[in-house]
Amino acid sequence: MAETEPTAHPALRATAEEAGPVLRVVSVEVPAARVRRAFDHAYRDLGRRANVKGFRPGKVPRSVLERLYGPMLLEDVERALVAETLPEAVEQVGVEPVAEPAIESGPPVADAPFRYTARIEVKPRIELPDLAGLSGQRPAVQAGDADVERELEALRQRRATLADLPPETPIEDGHFVTLDYAGRVAGKPFDGGSGQGATLQVGSGVFAPGFDEALHGLRAGEDREIAVALPADSGWGEAAGHDASFAVHVVAVKHRPLPALDDAFARQVGDFESVEALRERVRSEILAAREREARARLRASLLEDALRRVEFPVPPGLAERRLDARLQLAHRELEGAMPHDALHARLDAWREEWRPAVDHELREELLLEAVGAARGLAPDEDAVTARIDELAREQGIDARRLRKSYDERGMRGALAAQILRERALDALIEQAHVIEVPAPEPA
């Protein structure tokens, strides 16, 4: 008869001790029966895989496996027991981890209870003072004709395409040039110093100081040797901070003529019958964007006042996890765009530069969560679904597909928390002293 597993695990014992405002030490005792079962699982799995001389696969006696692999298997059993029992233990003691727990234990022993402790970071308990009458600033929301024309000009810039200039055209600022180049430092090539078919907008200053100016007057097909000093803080790797010489060949000289701002352009941009219809859409989009900016400014100013009135710590592991996520995103975006060593030096610098901002961001979120809890706000699945549908409309994708994506990726909880924080902010705004200030000048 095949061996069957009991459907229920023997109960474990767990206790929690408060070791600080954001730290709990959870002590767990796993009963001997569950430890025995973990060892049985481990040896059964090992027996299927082990290749021991003199025995057929799957037929190695356990006594032989214990003699050959026993000490090495203890770590696997320990990991399996912790993974199986820690979620049950934290639920039993009512602890909600916000970062990866630190586990301390001795090696498990078959047929004996297994004991371990988990140092678990939790959110702080926040004692809220009276937050009525917070001071906040909200910029006026408006969109004048000049704002609309400025955005239309930017739209024309984005829609413009490159066109070849006559071969005899001398290079000047604003032109786009296609170059082949080979760089040397002290007469030797260096990593990243050569390229073919690279396109550069003259006057943008993205290459190296003085490089763009040295291109002035050249024509397609011409060559020039350009000497520049590579800045020490640039992305030129080992060549940074040294004098370099670039042999440059101009392949082509181009410009980007702007399309006319007329009804034909409006139809090309989207479903607009006329340029006036396009203007109205641009105006409404500017107003919507400035409304979001005004709310963000009001949020920041209200929470700044609130955080002056209440002190609480941010769990270090939670801050580190948020910081790691930001840096991983930056790494993905910049990988391949700059030398490896320069990228990692930049990321190391950003880790320290971004840490205060991440800490402040988490303090705001924790405060708003506390405000929401104090006012009895609860997750609203209908509101989450409505927000996903709104995002789908904004992105022009099918709402059912986006809902499915949120479900499969476990993102509904994060969106529900965001909505609760927004509602908590609304509750603070209702009781706040809000001053309208002039809108900031466009950048």
BADOZA-129136 format. One record per residue (C-alpha): residue in three letters; y, x, z. Coordinates in steps of 0.1 Angstrom, whole numbers, plus 5000, padded with zeros to 4 digits. Layout:
REM BADOZA-129136
{resn=ALA c2=Y c1=X c3=Z}
...
REM end
This chain:
REM BADOZA-129136
{resn=MET c2=5000 c1=5000 c3=5000}
{resn=ALA c2=5035 c1=5013 c3=4991}
{resn=GLU c2=5057 c1=5024 c3=5019}
{resn=THR c2=5086 c1=5000 c3=5026}
{resn=GLU c2=5119 c1=5006 c3=5043}
{resn=PRO c2=5132 c1=4984 c3=5071}
{resn=THR c2=5162 c1=4964 c3=5059}
{resn=ALA c2=5182 c1=4969 c3=5091}
{resn=HIS c2=5193 c1=5003 c3=5106}
{resn=PRO c2=5190 c1=5007 c3=5144}
{resn=ALA c2=5224 c1=5004 c3=5159}
{resn=LEU c2=5245 c1=5035 c3=5166}
{resn=ARG c2=5269 c1=5042 c3=5195}
{resn=ALA c2=5305 c1=5051 c3=5188}
{resn=THR c2=5335 c1=5056 c3=5210}
{resn=ALA c2=5371 c1=5065 c3=5202}
{resn=GLU c2=5395 c1=5087 c3=5222}
{resn=GLU c2=5432 c1=5089 c3=5214}
{resn=ALA c2=5441 c1=5125 c3=5209}
{resn=GLY c2=5477 c1=5120 c3=5197}
{resn=PRO c2=5500 c1=5095 c3=5181}
{resn=VAL c2=5481 c1=5098 c3=5147}
{resn=LEU c2=5448 c1=5113 c3=5158}
{resn=ARG c2=5416 c1=5097 c3=5171}
{resn=VAL c2=5384 c1=5115 c3=5180}
{resn=VAL c2=5354 c1=5093 c3=5173}
{resn=SER c2=5322 c1=5104 c3=5190}
{resn=VAL c2=5290 c1=5091 c3=5173}
{resn=GLU c2=5254 c1=5090 c3=5185}
{resn=VAL c2=5228 c1=5082 c3=5158}
{resn=PRO c2=5196 c1=5069 c3=5173}
{resn=ALA c2=5164 c1=5090 c3=5168}
{resn=ALA c2=5148 c1=5064 c3=5146}
{resn=ARG c2=5176 c1=5067 c3=5120}
{resn=VAL c2=5175 c1=5105 c3=5122}
{resn=ARG c2=5137 c1=5104 c3=5116}
{resn=ARG c2=5143 c1=5082 c3=5086}
{resn=ALA c2=5169 c1=5106 c3=5072}
{resn=PHE c2=5144 c1=5135 c3=5075}
{resn=ASP c2=5117 c1=5114 c3=5058}
{resn=HIS c2=5141 c1=5106 c3=5029}
{resn=ALA c2=5150 c1=5142 c3=5025}
{resn=TYR c2=5115 c1=5155 c3=5025}
{resn=ARG c2=5103 c1=5128 c3=5002}
{resn=ASP c2=5131 c1=5136 c3=4977}
{resn=LEU c2=5124 c1=5174 c3=4981}
{resn=GLY c2=5086 c1=5168 c3=4975}
{resn=ARG c2=5093 c1=5151 c3=4942}
{resn=ARG c2=5114 c1=5181 c3=4930}
{resn=ALA c2=5097 c1=5211 c3=4947}
{resn=ASN c2=5076 c1=5235 c3=4926}
{resn=VAL c2=5052 c1=5252 c3=4950}
{resn=LYS c2=5024 c1=5274 c3=4937}
{resn=GLY c2=4990 c1=5259 c3=4943}
{resn=PHE c2=5002 c1=5223 c3=4945}
{resn=ARG c2=5008 c1=5197 c3=4919}
{resn=PRO c2=5044 c1=5183 c3=4917}
{resn=GLY c2=5048 c1=5155 c3=4942}
{resn=LYS c2=5017 c1=5165 c3=4961}
{resn=VAL c2=5031 c1=5193 c3=4984}
{resn=PRO c2=5022 c1=5186 c3=5020}
{resn=ARG c2=5052 c1=5180 c3=5043}
{resn=SER c2=5041 c1=5208 c3=5066}
{resn=VAL c2=5044 c1=5232 c3=5037}
{resn=LEU c2=5078 c1=5219 c3=5028}
{resn=GLU c2=5090 c1=5222 c3=5064}
{resn=ARG c2=5078 c1=5259 c3=5066}
{resn=LEU c2=5094 c1=5268 c3=5032}
{resn=TYR c2=5126 c1=5247 c3=5032}
{resn=GLY c2=5131 c1=5234 c3=5067}
{resn=PRO c2=5162 c1=5254 c3=5077}
{resn=MET c2=5179 c1=5248 c3=5043}
{resn=LEU c2=5173 c1=5211 c3=5045}
{resn=LEU c2=5192 c1=5206 c3=5078}
{resn=GLU c2=5226 c1=5207 c3=5061}
{resn=ASP c2=5215 c1=5180 c3=5036}
{resn=VAL c2=5202 c1=5158 c3=5064}
{resn=GLU c2=5235 c1=5163 c3=5084}
{resn=ARG c2=5256 c1=5153 c3=5054}
{resn=ALA c2=5234 c1=5123 c3=5047}
{resn=LEU c2=5236 c1=5111 c3=5083}
{resn=VAL c2=5274 c1=5114 c3=5085}
{resn=ALA c2=5279 c1=5097 c3=5051}
{resn=GLU c2=5257 c1=5069 c3=5061}
{resn=THR c2=5270 c1=5063 c3=5097}
{resn=LEU c2=5307 c1=5072 c3=5097}
{resn=PRO c2=5319 c1=5040 c3=5079}
{resn=GLU c2=5299 c1=5020 c3=5104}
{resn=ALA c2=5312 c1=5040 c3=5133}
{resn=VAL c2=5349 c1=5037 c3=5124}
{resn=GLU c2=5345 c1=4999 c3=5118}
{resn=GLN c2=5328 c1=4996 c3=5152}
{resn=VAL c2=5357 c1=5013 c3=5171}
{resn=GLY c2=5384 c1=4997 c3=5149}
{resn=VAL c2=5398 c1=5030 c3=5134}
{resn=GLU c2=5413 c1=5031 c3=5099}
{resn=PRO c2=5413 c1=5067 c3=5085}
{resn=VAL c2=5442 c1=5077 c3=5063}
{resn=ALA c2=5428 c1=5111 c3=5054}
{resn=GLU c2=5395 c1=5129 c3=5051}
{resn=PRO c2=5380 c1=5132 c3=5086}
{resn=ALA c2=5371 c1=5166 c3=5101}
{resn=ILE c2=5335 c1=5166 c3=5113}
{resn=GLU c2=5320 c1=5187 c3=5141}
{resn=SER c2=5283 c1=5186 c3=5149}
{resn=GLY c2=5252 c1=5207 c3=5156}
{resn=PRO c2=5222 c1=5207 c3=5134}
{resn=PRO c2=5201 c1=5175 c3=5134}
{resn=VAL c2=5167 c1=5175 c3=5150}
{resn=ALA c2=5139 c1=5153 c3=5139}
{resn=ASP c2=5129 c1=5125 c3=5164}
{resn=ALA c2=5160 c1=5132 c3=5185}
{resn=PRO c2=5194 c1=5115 c3=5185}
{resn=PHE c2=5221 c1=5131 c3=5163}
{resn=ARG c2=5256 c1=5135 c3=5178}
{resn=TYR c2=5288 c1=5144 c3=5160}
{resn=THR c2=5325 c1=5139 c3=5164}
{resn=ALA c2=5350 c1=5130 c3=5137}
{resn=ARG c2=5387 c1=5139 c3=5141}
{resn=ILE c2=5404 c1=5111 c3=5122}
{resn=GLU c2=5441 c1=5107 c3=5113}
{resn=VAL c2=5454 c1=5071 c3=5115}
{resn=LYS c2=5488 c1=5055 c3=5109}
{resn=PRO c2=5511 c1=5056 c3=5139}
{resn=ARG c2=5519 c1=5026 c3=5161}
{resn=ILE c2=5555 c1=5019 c3=5155}
{resn=GLU c2=5576 c1=5002 c3=5182}
{resn=LEU c2=5603 c1=4984 c3=5162}
{resn=PRO c2=5638 c1=4981 c3=5176}
{resn=ASP c2=5661 c1=4953 c3=5166}
{resn=LEU c2=5667 c1=4959 c3=5129}
{resn=ALA c2=5692 c1=4930 c3=5124}
{resn=GLY c2=5725 c1=4941 c3=5109}
{resn=LEU c2=5714 c1=4972 c3=5091}
{resn=SER c2=5741 c1=4988 c3=5069}
{resn=GLY c2=5734 c1=4990 c3=5032}
{resn=GLN c2=5752 c1=4997 c3=5000}
{resn=ARG c2=5745 c1=4979 c3=4967}
{resn=PRO c2=5762 c1=4991 c3=4935}
{resn=ALA c2=5778 c1=4965 c3=4913}
{resn=VAL c2=5757 c1=4955 c3=4883}
{resn=GLN c2=5775 c1=4953 c3=4850}
{resn=ALA c2=5771 c1=4964 c3=4814}
{resn=GLY c2=5803 c1=4970 c3=4794}
{resn=ASP c2=5807 c1=4973 c3=4757}
{resn=ALA c2=5809 c1=5011 c3=4760}
{resn=ASP c2=5776 c1=5011 c3=4778}
{resn=VAL c2=5760 c1=4991 c3=4751}
{resn=GLU c2=5774 c1=5014 c3=4723}
{resn=ARG c2=5762 c1=5045 c3=4742}
{resn=GLU c2=5727 c1=5031 c3=4743}
{resn=LEU c2=5728 c1=5021 c3=4707}
{resn=GLU c2=5738 c1=5056 c3=4698}
{resn=ALA c2=5709 c1=5070 c3=4718}
{resn=LEU c2=5686 c1=5046 c3=4699}
{resn=ARG c2=5699 c1=5058 c3=4666}
{resn=GLN c2=5692 c1=5094 c3=4678}
{resn=ARG c2=5656 c1=5085 c3=4687}
{resn=ARG c2=5651 c1=5067 c3=4653}
{resn=ALA c2=5665 c1=5096 c3=4633}
{resn=THR c2=5641 c1=5117 c3=4613}
{resn=LEU c2=5643 c1=5153 c3=4601}
{resn=ALA c2=5654 c1=5160 c3=4566}
{resn=ASP c2=5655 c1=5193 c3=4547}
{resn=LEU c2=5689 c1=5209 c3=4540}
{resn=PRO c2=5696 c1=5228 c3=4508}
{resn=PRO c2=5681 c1=5264 c3=4509}
{resn=GLU c2=5716 c1=5280 c3=4508}
{resn=THR c2=5728 c1=5261 c3=4540}
{resn=PRO c2=5737 c1=5286 c3=4568}
{resn=ILE c2=5723 c1=5278 c3=4602}
{resn=GLU c2=5747 c1=5264 c3=4628}
{resn=ASP c2=5745 c1=5245 c3=4661}
{resn=GLY c2=5727 c1=5211 c3=4657}
{resn=HIS c2=5704 c1=5223 c3=4629}
{resn=PHE c2=5666 c1=5222 c3=4633}
{resn=VAL c2=5650 c1=5254 c3=4621}
{resn=THR c2=5613 c1=5262 c3=4615}
{resn=LEU c2=5606 c1=5298 c3=4625}
{resn=ASP c2=5579 c1=5324 c3=4624}
{resn=TYR c2=5586 c1=5350 c3=4651}
{resn=ALA c2=5569 c1=5380 c3=4668}
{resn=GLY c2=5583 c1=5394 c3=4701}
{resn=ARG c2=5579 c1=5428 c3=4716}
{resn=VAL c2=5588 c1=5444 c3=4749}
{resn=ALA c2=5591 c1=5482 c3=4749}
{resn=GLY c2=5577 c1=5481 c3=4714}
{resn=LYS c2=5545 c1=5462 c3=4724}
{resn=PRO c2=5536 c1=5426 c3=4717}
{resn=PHE c2=5533 c1=5403 c3=4748}
{resn=ASP c2=5514 c1=5371 c3=4756}
{resn=GLY c2=5532 c1=5340 c3=4743}
{resn=GLY c2=5558 c1=5361 c3=4724}
{resn=SER c2=5546 c1=5352 c3=4689}
{resn=GLY c2=5544 c1=5320 c3=4670}
{resn=GLN c2=5544 c1=5304 c3=4635}
{resn=GLY c2=5559 c1=5272 c3=4623}
{resn=ALA c2=5578 c1=5266 c3=4656}
{resn=THR c2=5607 c1=5241 c3=4654}
{resn=LEU c2=5639 c1=5248 c3=4674}
{resn=GLN c2=5671 c1=5229 c3=4677}
{resn=VAL c2=5698 c1=5255 c3=4674}
{resn=GLY c2=5722 c1=5253 c3=4704}
{resn=SER c2=5697 c1=5238 c3=4728}
{resn=GLY c2=5693 c1=5271 c3=4745}
{resn=VAL c2=5656 c1=5266 c3=4752}
{resn=PHE c2=5643 c1=5299 c3=4738}
{resn=ALA c2=5663 c1=5326 c3=4755}
{resn=PRO c2=5700 c1=5333 c3=4762}
{resn=GLY c2=5717 c1=5345 c3=4730}
{resn=PHE c2=5688 c1=5337 c3=4707}
{resn=ASP c2=5703 c1=5306 c3=4692}
{resn=GLU c2=5737 c1=5323 c3=4685}
{resn=ALA c2=5719 c1=5351 c3=4667}
{resn=LEU c2=5704 c1=5326 c3=4642}
{resn=HIS c2=5739 c1=5315 c3=4631}
{resn=GLY c2=5745 c1=5322 c3=4594}
{resn=LEU c2=5709 c1=5328 c3=4585}
{resn=ARG c2=5694 c1=5308 c3=4556}
{resn=ALA c2=5659 c1=5296 c3=4547}
{resn=GLY c2=5637 c1=5325 c3=4537}
{resn=GLU c2=5658 c1=5352 c3=4555}
{resn=ASP c2=5647 c1=5375 c3=4583}
{resn=ARG c2=5665 c1=5390 c3=4613}
{resn=GLU c2=5657 c1=5412 c3=4643}
{resn=ILE c2=5671 c1=5395 c3=4674}
{resn=ALA c2=5674 c1=5414 c3=4708}
{resn=VAL c2=5676 c1=5393 c3=4739}
{resn=ALA c2=5672 c1=5397 c3=4777}
{resn=LEU c2=5644 c1=5373 c3=4789}
{resn=PRO c2=5655 c1=5357 c3=4823}
{resn=ALA c2=5634 c1=5366 c3=4853}
{resn=ASP c2=5629 c1=5330 c3=4862}
{resn=SER c2=5617 c1=5319 c3=4827}
{resn=GLY c2=5582 c1=5310 c3=4815}
{resn=TRP c2=5576 c1=5342 c3=4796}
{resn=GLY c2=5550 c1=5355 c3=4820}
{resn=GLU c2=5549 c1=5393 c3=4824}
{resn=ALA c2=5577 c1=5397 c3=4798}
{resn=ALA c2=5602 c1=5377 c3=4820}
{resn=GLY c2=5630 c1=5399 c3=4833}
{resn=HIS c2=5627 c1=5424 c3=4804}
{resn=ASP c2=5646 c1=5431 c3=4772}
{resn=ALA c2=5627 c1=5418 c3=4742}
{resn=SER c2=5631 c1=5421 c3=4704}
{resn=PHE c2=5620 c1=5393 c3=4681}
{resn=ALA c2=5613 c1=5397 c3=4644}
{resn=VAL c2=5623 c1=5362 c3=4630}
{resn=HIS c2=5616 c1=5346 c3=4596}
{resn=VAL c2=5634 c1=5314 c3=4588}
{resn=VAL c2=5609 c1=5290 c3=4571}
{resn=ALA c2=5632 c1=5260 c3=4568}
{resn=VAL c2=5666 c1=5246 c3=4579}
{resn=LYS c2=5668 c1=5208 c3=4586}
{resn=HIS c2=5691 c1=5183 c3=4601}
{resn=ARG c2=5687 c1=5148 c3=4616}
{resn=PRO c2=5710 c1=5123 c3=4599}
{resn=LEU c2=5715 c1=5092 c3=4619}
{resn=PRO c2=5706 c1=5058 c3=4604}
{resn=ALA c2=5734 c1=5033 c3=4599}
{resn=LEU c2=5739 c1=5008 c3=4627}
{resn=ASP c2=5735 c1=4976 c3=4606}
{resn=ASP c2=5712 c1=4946 c3=4603}
{resn=ALA c2=5686 c1=4965 c3=4585}
{resn=PHE c2=5684 c1=4990 c3=4614}
{resn=ALA c2=5681 c1=4961 c3=4638}
{resn=ARG c2=5651 c1=4947 c3=4619}
{resn=GLN c2=5636 c1=4981 c3=4618}
{resn=VAL c2=5639 c1=4985 c3=4656}
{resn=GLY c2=5623 c1=4951 c3=4664}
{resn=ASP c2=5623 c1=4914 c3=4658}
{resn=PHE c2=5661 c1=4911 c3=4655}
{resn=GLU c2=5679 c1=4891 c3=4629}
{resn=SER c2=5711 c1=4911 c3=4632}
{resn=VAL c2=5727 c1=4940 c3=4649}
{resn=GLU c2=5745 c1=4916 c3=4672}
{resn=ALA c2=5711 c1=4903 c3=4684}
{resn=LEU c2=5701 c1=4938 c3=4690}
{resn=ARG c2=5733 c1=4944 c3=4710}
{resn=GLU c2=5726 c1=4915 c3=4732}
{resn=ARG c2=5690 c1=4927 c3=4739}
{resn=VAL c2=5704 c1=4962 c3=4747}
{resn=ARG c2=5729 c1=4946 c3=4771}
{resn=SER c2=5702 c1=4926 c3=4789}
{resn=GLU c2=5680 c1=4956 c3=4792}
{resn=ILE c2=5709 c1=4977 c3=4807}
{resn=LEU c2=5716 c1=4949 c3=4832}
{resn=ALA c2=5679 c1=4947 c3=4842}
{resn=ALA c2=5677 c1=4985 c3=4846}
{resn=ARG c2=5709 c1=4986 c3=4867}
{resn=GLU c2=5696 c1=4957 c3=4888}
{resn=ARG c2=5666 c1=4978 c3=4896}
{resn=GLU c2=5687 c1=5008 c3=4903}
{resn=ALA c2=5710 c1=4987 c3=4926}
{resn=ARG c2=5680 c1=4975 c3=4946}
{resn=ALA c2=5667 c1=5010 c3=4949}
{resn=ARG c2=5701 c1=5022 c3=4962}
{resn=LEU c2=5702 c1=4993 c3=4987}
{resn=ARG c2=5666 c1=5000 c3=4998}
{resn=ALA c2=5674 c1=5037 c3=5003}
{resn=SER c2=5706 c1=5030 c3=5023}
{resn=LEU c2=5690 c1=5003 c3=5045}
{resn=LEU c2=5659 c1=5024 c3=5053}
{resn=GLU c2=5681 c1=5054 c3=5060}
{resn=ASP c2=5699 c1=5033 c3=5087}
{resn=ALA c2=5666 c1=5019 c3=5100}
{resn=LEU c2=5649 c1=5053 c3=5102}
{resn=ARG c2=5678 c1=5066 c3=5123}
{resn=ARG c2=5669 c1=5039 c3=5149}
{resn=VAL c2=5631 c1=5046 c3=5152}
{resn=GLU c2=5611 c1=5077 c3=5155}
{resn=PHE c2=5574 c1=5081 c3=5146}
{resn=PRO c2=5552 c1=5109 c3=5131}
{resn=VAL c2=5537 c1=5109 c3=5097}
{resn=PRO c2=5500 c1=5118 c3=5096}
{resn=PRO c2=5498 c1=5154 c3=5081}
{resn=GLY c2=5467 c1=5147 c3=5061}
{resn=LEU c2=5482 c1=5116 c3=5046}
{resn=ALA c2=5513 c1=5136 c3=5035}
{resn=GLU c2=5491 c1=5164 c3=5021}
{resn=ARG c2=5470 c1=5139 c3=5001}
{resn=ARG c2=5501 c1=5123 c3=4986}
{resn=LEU c2=5515 c1=5158 c3=4978}
{resn=ASP c2=5483 c1=5169 c3=4962}
{resn=ALA c2=5483 c1=5139 c3=4940}
{resn=ARG c2=5518 c1=5146 c3=4928}
{resn=LEU c2=5510 c1=5183 c3=4921}
{resn=GLN c2=5478 c1=5174 c3=4902}
{resn=LEU c2=5498 c1=5150 c3=4880}
{resn=ALA c2=5524 c1=5178 c3=4873}
{resn=HIS c2=5496 c1=5202 c3=4865}
{resn=ARG c2=5481 c1=5178 c3=4840}
{resn=GLU c2=5514 c1=5173 c3=4823}
{resn=LEU c2=5524 c1=5210 c3=4821}
{resn=GLU c2=5490 c1=5226 c3=4815}
{resn=GLY c2=5492 c1=5244 c3=4781}
{resn=ALA c2=5530 c1=5241 c3=4779}
{resn=MET c2=5536 c1=5273 c3=4799}
{resn=PRO c2=5517 c1=5304 c3=4808}
{resn=HIS c2=5489 c1=5299 c3=4835}
{resn=ASP c2=5505 c1=5323 c3=4861}
{resn=ALA c2=5540 c1=5308 c3=4856}
{resn=LEU c2=5526 c1=5273 c3=4860}
{resn=HIS c2=5508 c1=5280 c3=4892}
{resn=ALA c2=5538 c1=5298 c3=4906}
{resn=ARG c2=5559 c1=5268 c3=4898}
{resn=LEU c2=5534 c1=5244 c3=4915}
{resn=ASP c2=5533 c1=5266 c3=4946}
{resn=ALA c2=5571 c1=5264 c3=4948}
{resn=TRP c2=5571 c1=5227 c3=4942}
{resn=ARG c2=5546 c1=5222 c3=4971}
{resn=GLU c2=5572 c1=5234 c3=4995}
{resn=GLU c2=5602 c1=5218 c3=4977}
{resn=TRP c2=5586 c1=5184 c3=4975}
{resn=ARG c2=5571 c1=5182 c3=5010}
{resn=PRO c2=5603 c1=5168 c3=5027}
{resn=ALA c2=5607 c1=5141 c3=5001}
{resn=VAL c2=5570 c1=5131 c3=5004}
{resn=ASP c2=5574 c1=5130 c3=5042}
{resn=HIS c2=5605 c1=5108 c3=5039}
{resn=GLU c2=5588 c1=5085 c3=5013}
{resn=LEU c2=5559 c1=5079 c3=5037}
{resn=ARG c2=5582 c1=5073 c3=5066}
{resn=GLU c2=5599 c1=5045 c3=5046}
{resn=GLU c2=5565 c1=5030 c3=5036}
{resn=LEU c2=5551 c1=5031 c3=5071}
{resn=LEU c2=5583 c1=5015 c3=5085}
{resn=LEU c2=5582 c1=4987 c3=5059}
{resn=GLU c2=5545 c1=4981 c3=5067}
{resn=ALA c2=5554 c1=4978 c3=5104}
{resn=VAL c2=5582 c1=4953 c3=5095}
{resn=GLY c2=5558 c1=4933 c3=5075}
{resn=ALA c2=5532 c1=4932 c3=5103}
{resn=ALA c2=5558 c1=4922 c3=5128}
{resn=ARG c2=5568 c1=4893 c3=5106}
{resn=GLY c2=5532 c1=4882 c3=5100}
{resn=LEU c2=5532 c1=4890 c3=5062}
{resn=ALA c2=5498 c1=4890 c3=5047}
{resn=PRO c2=5483 c1=4900 c3=5013}
{resn=ASP c2=5487 c1=4873 c3=4987}
{resn=GLU c2=5461 c1=4876 c3=4959}
{resn=ASP c2=5480 c1=4851 c3=4937}
{resn=ALA c2=5511 c1=4873 c3=4940}
{resn=VAL c2=5490 c1=4904 c3=4930}
{resn=THR c2=5476 c1=4886 c3=4900}
{resn=ALA c2=5511 c1=4874 c3=4889}
{resn=ARG c2=5524 c1=4910 c3=4892}
{resn=ILE c2=5496 c1=4923 c3=4871}
{resn=ASP c2=5504 c1=4896 c3=4845}
{resn=GLU c2=5540 c1=4906 c3=4845}
{resn=LEU c2=5531 c1=4943 c3=4840}
{resn=ALA c2=5509 c1=4932 c3=4811}
{resn=ARG c2=5538 c1=4914 c3=4794}
{resn=GLU c2=5561 c1=4944 c3=4799}
{resn=GLN c2=5535 c1=4967 c3=4784}
{resn=GLY c2=5525 c1=4943 c3=4756}
{resn=ILE c2=5488 c1=4943 c3=4765}
{resn=ASP c2=5463 c1=4916 c3=4773}
{resn=ALA c2=5467 c1=4903 c3=4809}
{resn=ARG c2=5429 c1=4898 c3=4813}
{resn=ARG c2=5422 c1=4934 c3=4803}
{resn=LEU c2=5448 c1=4947 c3=4828}
{resn=ARG c2=5434 c1=4925 c3=4856}
{resn=LYS c2=5399 c1=4938 c3=4849}
{resn=SER c2=5412 c1=4974 c3=4849}
{resn=TYR c2=5429 c1=4969 c3=4883}
{resn=ASP c2=5396 c1=4954 c3=4897}
{resn=GLU c2=5374 c1=4981 c3=4883}
{resn=ARG c2=5397 c1=5010 c3=4895}
{resn=GLY c2=5402 c1=4994 c3=4930}
{resn=MET c2=5440 c1=4992 c3=4925}
{resn=ARG c2=5446 c1=4957 c3=4936}
{resn=GLY c2=5449 c1=4968 c3=4973}
{resn=ALA c2=5476 c1=4993 c3=4965}
{resn=LEU c2=5496 c1=4967 c3=4945}
{resn=ALA c2=5492 c1=4942 c3=4974}
{resn=ALA c2=5506 c1=4968 c3=4998}
{resn=GLN c2=5535 c1=4974 c3=4975}
{resn=ILE c2=5543 c1=4937 c3=4973}
{resn=LEU c2=5541 c1=4934 c3=5011}
{resn=ARG c2=5566 c1=4963 c3=5014}
{resn=GLU c2=5590 c1=4946 c3=4990}
{resn=ARG c2=5588 c1=4914 c3=5010}
{resn=ALA c2=5594 c1=4933 c3=5042}
{resn=LEU c2=5625 c1=4948 c3=5026}
{resn=ASP c2=5637 c1=4914 c3=5016}
{resn=ALA c2=5634 c1=4903 c3=5052}
{resn=LEU c2=5656 c1=4933 c3=5062}
{resn=ILE c2=5681 c1=4925 c3=5035}
{resn=GLU c2=5685 c1=4889 c3=5047}
{resn=GLN c2=5698 c1=4902 c3=5081}
{resn=ALA c2=5716 c1=4932 c3=5068}
{resn=HIS c2=5753 c1=4940 c3=5064}
{resn=VAL c2=5755 c1=4948 c3=5026}
{resn=ILE c2=5786 c1=4963 c3=5011}
{resn=GLU c2=5790 c1=4962 c3=4973}
{resn=VAL c2=5802 c1=4996 c3=4959}
{resn=PRO c2=5814 c1=5006 c3=4924}
{resn=ALA c2=5786 c1=5013 c3=4899}
{resn=PRO c2=5780 c1=5051 c3=4894}
{resn=GLU c2=5794 c1=5066 c3=4862}
{resn=PRO c2=5768 c1=5070 c3=4834}
{resn=ALA c2=5753 c1=5104 c3=4832}
REM end
